Amino acid sequence: MTPTKLLSRATHLLRAGRYGEHVRPLRDWFILVSIVGILLLVSGVWSYVVYYQFTNETDIKTMATPLKVNTASLTTVRTVFEKRAVERAHYLSDYHFVDPSR
């Protein structure tokens, strides 16, 4: 196939999508709504398939391994917050600040 034939076919396809003399908005809206409806249906089916596979997956349900938590870091954090609470209490009751502008 020669390049001129390819070009003529491409221009023929581009001309076929034009309106011509008669504008038909009802057809255009019907096509647009149909495409959106089909995409919405495909999205819903895909979501259902993924949900079904996820809920019926045996590997996820059988993964009941005990959770290992490093408690040393938790106790460190607790002591830091306790020190902050004590210091906050000192700021509220014991420390008296003098305003230098007065």
PyMOL commands that set and color helices and strands:
alter all, ss='L'
color gray80, all
select helices_A, chain A and resi 3-16+25-55+58-61+71-93
alter helices_A, ss='H'
color red, helices_A
deselect
rebuild
show_as cartoon
